[in-house]
Amino acid sequence: MRNKKEKIIIVGVRSPRVGFSEFQGDMEELTGLAEAAGGEVVSSLSQTRQRPEPATYIGRGKVQELLHLAEELEADLIVFNTELTPVQLRNLEESLSRRVIDRTMLILDIFGQRARSREGILQVELARLQYQLPRLTGVGSQLSRIGGGIGARGAGEQKLELDRRQIRRRIKDIKKQMEKVEKTRQLHRRQRERAGLPIVSLVGYTNAGKSSLFNALCEIGHQSGAKQVAAHNKLFQTLDTTTRKITFNSAQEVLISDTVGFIKDLPHNLVAAFKSTLEEAIEADVLINVVDVFDPNYMEKILVVEEVLQELGADLDKVITVLNKADLLDNIPSGGGDIYISAKTGLGLDKLLTRIEDLTL
């Protein structure tokens, strides 16, 4: 754990095809990701362009402006709101004389910090190695950053001073280990199937309140009557799947799972690495899409989650959309089929439990 937070400047390029409010939302999300990684965002810089500059992503003048801003604020790290090419990454580090990472590296860093289970740690390391492999061209500045700091850590704080052959060998080894973990998970899945209990998975955009809802439902129906997972107002607080049995008033029992949150443009390597975990989640009898209704962009995020679920082969007819954090709204619309809840206050949970029970009986 670092005692002093790294000072971060976030950078984004807005295409004229992207609305200003949507772009602002993306930049705010990037700020949340940087803070979730343990950094402090001290400034931001943006530019509107028809297309990114191939060599440096932003224009040459903006690179100079960014350099002056970084020197003035004594920034430790520059984070770009996209996936940079190896050439862009190398050119920017040389021009700015400080560490530069992209959104994908930032998300990988957060996942590396959050992973707790053996499977989660292996999945994150696999994604990081697969991302790093094509970026070993011009390794001087690329690998000099591996000593520490945001974007420079892997699961278990492992360093990546490895050549391509070593990385490929490690990728192969991880995949073998993950096959063994997958067999264990399949065994647990068969045991649950033999028990005949319906399975309910909580899915949704990161930081929508899935873990808070999971805890609220466990306080109502789990034998312990207590919270079961950590729930904080941070992006990607939950990474490893947690499953508990809850009992309704009717004595009907179900298994409920808290899963990793989705995010717009989730890095491809992470989707691939976590596919087996996510596929298990979508095989549930009921999927509850937990939505932060107080988020001004919540409709867009509903679509993001649905797109990911469709990509994974989920049956959208099994999805219940619940609008969480309704206690923050001035007025809750009456009528209609929408389920407004608050995991924090308990608002609407009785209606949600009745809906789950109806679908799992």
C-alpha positions in Angstrom: 0.0 0.0 0.0 1.3 3.4 -0.9 1.4 6.1 1.8 1.3 8.9 -0.7 -1.3 9.0 -3.5 0.1 9.4 -7.0 -0.9 12.6 -8.7 -2.7 11.9 -11.9 -3.7 13.9 -15.0 -6.5 12.3 -17.1 -6.6 12.9 -20.9 -9.4 12.3 -23.4 -10.1 13.0 -27.0 -13.8 13.7 -28.0 -15.0 12.8 -31.4 -17.5 15.3 -32.9 -19.9 12.3 -33.1 -19.9 11.9 -29.3 -22.1 14.2 -27.3 -20.5 16.5 -24.8 -22.5 15.1 -21.8 -21.5 11.5 -22.8 -17.9 12.5 -23.1 -18.0 14.2 -19.7 -19.5 11.1 -18.2 -16.7 9.0 -19.7 -14.1 11.4 -18.2 -15.8 11.3 -14.8 -15.8 7.5 -15.0 -12.0 7.6 -15.7 -11.6 9.8 -12.6 -13.5 7.2 -10.6 -11.2 4.4 -12.0 -8.1 6.4 -11.1 -9.4 7.0 -7.6 -10.3 3.3 -7.3 -6.7 2.5 -8.1 -5.5 4.6 -5.3 -4.5 7.8 -7.1 -5.5 11.4 -6.9 -6.7 13.2 -10.1 -5.2 16.7 -10.0 -6.3 17.9 -13.5 -7.8 16.8 -16.8 -7.1 17.7 -20.4 -9.3 17.1 -23.4 -9.3 17.7 -27.1 -11.9 17.5 -29.9 -10.6 15.8 -33.0 -12.1 14.0 -36.0 -9.6 11.1 -35.3 -6.8 10.6 -32.8 -3.2 11.5 -33.9 -1.5 8.1 -34.9 1.8 9.0 -33.2 0.7 10.5 -29.9 -3.2 10.2 -29.8 -3.5 14.0 -29.0 -2.0 16.7 -31.3 1.6 17.9 -31.0 0.5 21.2 -29.4 -1.6 19.4 -26.8 1.4 17.2 -26.0 3.3 20.3 -25.1 0.4 21.8 -23.2 0.2 18.5 -21.3 3.9 18.5 -20.5 3.7 22.0 -19.0 0.7 21.1 -17.0 2.3 17.9 -15.7 5.5 19.8 -14.7 3.5 22.6 -13.0 1.4 20.1 -11.0 4.3 17.7 -10.5 2.1 14.9 -11.8 3.4 11.3 -11.4 1.2 9.7 -14.0 -0.8 10.5 -17.1 -3.9 8.3 -17.8 -5.5 8.3 -21.3 -9.2 7.5 -21.7 -8.6 4.9 -24.5 -6.4 2.0 -25.3 -3.2 3.4 -26.7 -1.1 1.7 -29.3 2.5 0.6 -28.4 3.8 3.4 -30.6 1.6 6.1 -29.0 2.5 4.9 -25.5 6.3 5.0 -26.2 6.1 8.4 -27.9 4.1 9.9 -25.1 6.4 8.7 -22.4 9.4 10.0 -24.2 7.7 13.4 -24.8 6.3 13.8 -21.3 9.2 12.3 -19.3 6.9 10.5 -17.0 4.8 7.3 -16.8 1.8 7.1 -19.2 -0.9 4.4 -19.0 -4.1 3.9 -20.8 -7.6 3.0 -19.6 -7.0 -0.7 -20.1 -3.9 -0.7 -18.0 -5.7 1.2 -15.3 -8.6 -1.3 -15.2 -6.0 -4.2 -15.1 -4.3 -2.5 -12.1 -7.6 -2.3 -10.2 -8.4 -5.9 -11.0 -4.9 -6.8 -9.8 -5.6 -5.1 -6.5 -9.0 -6.5 -6.0 -8.5 -10.2 -6.9 -8.6 -12.4 -3.8 -9.5 -15.9 -5.0 -6.9 -18.1 -6.8 -9.0 -18.1 -9.9 -9.4 -14.3 -9.9 -5.6 -13.8 -9.4 -4.9 -16.1 -12.3 -7.4 -14.5 -14.5 -6.0 -11.0 -13.9 -2.4 -12.1 -14.5 -3.4 -13.8 -17.7 -5.2 -10.7 -19.0 -2.2 -8.5 -18.0 0.3 -10.8 -19.8 -1.8 -11.0 -22.9 -2.0 -7.2 -22.9 1.7 -6.7 -22.3 3.0 -9.2 -24.9 2.5 -7.0 -28.0 3.8 -4.0 -26.1 7.3 -5.2 -25.6 8.6 -3.4 -28.7 11.1 -0.7 -27.6 11.1 -2.2 -24.1 13.5 0.4 -22.6 10.8 2.8 -21.3 8.1 0.2 -21.3 9.7 -2.1 -18.8 11.4 0.6 -16.8 8.0 1.5 -15.4 7.4 -2.0 -13.9 9.0 -1.1 -10.5 5.8 0.1 -9.0 2.8 2.5 -9.0 -0.6 2.4 -10.7 -0.5 0.4 -13.9 2.7 -1.2 -13.0 1.5 -3.9 -10.7 0.2 -7.4 -11.4 -1.6 -9.8 -9.2 0.7 -10.6 -6.3 2.9 -7.6 -7.2 4.7 -9.7 -9.8 7.2 -7.8 -12.1 7.1 -8.3 -15.8 10.8 -8.1 -16.7 10.2 -11.1 -19.0 11.0 -11.6 -22.6 8.3 -12.9 -25.0 9.3 -16.5 -24.6 9.0 -16.3 -20.8 5.6 -14.5 -21.1 4.2 -17.1 -23.5 5.4 -19.9 -21.2 3.7 -18.2 -18.3 0.5 -17.7 -20.2 0.5 -21.4 -21.1 1.1 -22.4 -17.5 -1.7 -20.1 -16.2 -4.2 -21.6 -18.7 -3.3 -25.1 -17.4 -3.9 -24.0 -13.8 -7.2 -22.4 -14.8 -8.3 -25.6 -16.4 -7.9 -27.3 -13.0 -9.8 -24.5 -11.3 -12.6 -24.7 -13.9 -13.0 -28.5 -13.2 -13.4 -27.6 -9.5 -16.0 -25.0 -10.3 -17.9 -27.5 -12.6 -17.9 -29.9 -9.7 -19.4 -27.3 -7.4 -22.0 -26.4 -10.1 -23.1 -30.0 -10.3 -23.4 -30.2 -6.6 -25.7 -27.1 -6.6 -27.7 -28.7 -9.5 -28.2 -31.8 -7.5 -29.4 -29.7 -4.6 -32.1 -28.5 -6.9 -32.0 -24.9 -5.7 -32.8 -22.0 -8.1 -29.9 -19.7 -8.7 -30.2 -15.9 -8.9 -27.2 -13.8 -10.1 -26.8 -10.1 -9.5 -25.3 -8.4 -12.5 -25.0 -4.8 -13.6 -22.7 -1.9 -14.2 -19.8 -1.4 -11.8 -20.7 0.6 -8.7 -24.5 0.3 -9.2 -24.9 -1.2 -5.8 -24.8 -5.0 -6.4 -22.9 -5.8 -3.3 -25.1 -3.6 -1.2 -28.2 -5.3 -2.5 -26.5 -8.7 -2.0 -25.9 -7.8 1.6 -29.4 -6.5 2.1 -30.9 -9.7 0.8 -28.6 -11.8 3.0 -29.6 -9.7 6.1 -33.2 -10.6 5.3 -32.9 -14.3 4.2 -29.5 -15.7 5.0 -29.2 -17.9 8.2 -26.6 -15.5 9.6 -28.8 -12.4 9.1 -25.6 -10.5 8.4 -23.7 -8.8 5.6 -21.6 -11.2 3.6 -19.4 -9.1 1.3 -17.5 -5.7 1.4 -19.5 -2.9 -0.2 -17.9 0.4 -0.8 -18.6 3.3 -3.2 -15.8 2.4 -5.5 -15.6 1.0 -9.0 -14.9 -2.7 -9.2 -15.2 -3.3 -5.5 -16.4 -6.8 -6.2 -14.2 -9.1 -8.4 -14.6 -12.6 -7.1 -18.1 -14.2 -7.2 -19.7 -14.9 -3.8 -22.7 -17.2 -3.5 -25.0 -17.6 -0.5 -28.3 -19.4 0.2 -31.3 -17.3 1.3 -34.7 -18.4 2.4 -38.0 -16.6 1.7 -40.9 -16.4 4.2 -42.6 -19.2 2.3 -39.5 -21.4 3.1 -38.5 -21.3 -0.6 -34.7 -21.4 -0.8 -32.5 -19.9 -3.6 -28.8 -19.4 -4.1 -27.9 -15.8 -4.8 -24.5 -14.7 -6.3 -22.7 -11.4 -6.3 -20.6 -10.9 -9.5 -18.0 -8.6 -11.0 -19.5 -5.4 -12.4 -19.5 -4.5 -16.1 -18.2 -1.4 -17.7 -18.3 0.3 -21.0 -15.6 -0.9 -23.4 -14.4 -3.5 -20.9 -10.9 -4.5 -22.1 -11.1 -7.5 -24.4 -8.5 -9.5 -22.5 -10.5 -9.1 -19.3 -13.7 -10.3 -21.0 -11.9 -13.3 -22.3 -10.2 -14.0 -19.0 -13.4 -13.8 -16.9 -15.6 -15.5 -19.5 -15.9 -18.7 -17.6 -16.8 -16.9 -14.4 -19.3 -14.7 -16.2 -20.8 -17.6 -18.1 -21.5 -19.4 -14.9 -23.3 -16.3 -13.7 -25.5 -16.0 -16.8 -26.6 -19.6 -16.5 -28.6 -18.6 -13.4 -32.4 -19.1 -13.4 -32.8 -15.3 -12.8 -30.5 -12.4 -13.6 -31.0 -9.2 -11.7 -29.6 -6.2 -13.5 -28.9 -3.7 -10.7 -29.0 -0.1 -12.0 -28.0 3.1 -10.3 -31.1 5.1 -11.2 -29.6 8.3 -9.8 -26.8 8.2 -12.5 -27.8 10.6 -15.3 -26.5 8.1 -17.8 -28.2 5.1 -16.3 -30.2 4.2 -19.5 -26.9 4.0 -21.5 -25.5 1.7 -18.8 -28.5 -0.6 -18.9 -27.7 -1.1 -22.7 -24.0 -1.7 -21.9 -24.9 -4.5 -19.5 -27.5 -6.0 -21.9 -24.9 -6.0 -24.7 -22.4 -7.8 -22.6 -25.0 -10.4 -21.5 -26.0 -11.0 -25.1 -22.3 -11.4 -26.0 -22.1 -14.1 -23.4 -25.2 -15.8 -24.6 -27.6 -14.9 -21.8 -31.3 -15.1 -22.2 -32.5 -11.5 -21.6 -36.0 -12.9 -20.8 -34.5 -14.1 -17.5 -33.4 -10.5 -16.6 -35.1 -8.4 -14.0 -34.0 -4.8 -14.1 -34.1 -3.1 -10.7 -33.6 0.6 -10.3 -31.4 1.0 -7.2 -30.6 4.1 -5.1 -34.2 5.3 -5.5 -34.0 6.9 -2.1 -32.0 9.7 -3.8 -34.8 10.6 -6.2 -37.1 13.5 -5.5 -40.0 11.5 -6.9 -40.4 7.8 -7.6 -42.7 7.3 -10.6 -45.9 5.4 -9.6 -47.4 2.6 -11.7 -45.7 0.6 -14.4 -43.7 -2.5 -14.1 -40.4 -0.9 -12.9 -39.0 -2.0 -9.6 -37.5 0.9 -7.7 -35.4 -0.1 -4.7 -32.8 1.1 -2.2 -30.4 -1.4 -1.0 -29.4 1.2 1.6 -32.8 1.9 3.2 -34.6 -1.3 2.2 -37.1 0.5 0.0 -38.8 -1.9 -2.4 -37.0 -5.0 -1.3 -40.2 -6.7 -0.4 -41.5 -6.2 -4.0 -38.2 -7.5 -5.4 -38.3 -10.6 -3.2 -41.8 -11.4 -4.2 -40.8 -11.1 -7.9 -37.8 -13.4 -7.4 -39.9 -15.9 -5.5 -42.6 -15.9 -8.3 -39.9 -16.6 -10.9 -38.1 -19.4 -9.0 -41.1 -21.4 -7.6 
